[in-house]
């Protein structure tokens, strides 16, 4: 199981963010992000929500309680949402038959 700090680091890197950039987005010093990533501190519930929002994941995913990563499709029109769902269904079916 991936711990909180490691998951935070992985998500930050996937978004191509430095610790300083992530810290700026959530309103803390970059040393705080470093402390979270190495496991020296745990964020408050409010900070967990901020981090999850910036990283576009659920708080459960960030905390390692849910293995399913979500994708934010807000801002897409209805046709685009239908296309995303079709793509996901197609990929699931492809993987079932492989």
C-alpha positions, 0 to 999 in steps of 0.5 A: 500500500502506498502511504499518504506522502508517497501518493502526494508526491506521485500526484504532484509529479504527475501534474508536473508541479514543484513542491513550491507550486503546490504549496502556493496553490494550497497556501502553505510554505513549500517546506510543509509539502516536503514534510507531508511527502516524507511523512514528518507531518500529516495535513489537517482535514481542511488541507487534505481537501485543498490538496485533493482539489488542486490534484483533481482526486478524491480525498479517499484516493489521496488518503489511500482508502480508494484505489480508483482515481477519478477524472474531473469532467466538469466543464465538458458539454453533454456530448463530450461527457457521452464520448468520455463514457463511451471511451471508458466503456470501450477500454473496459470491454477491450481489457475484459477480452484481452 
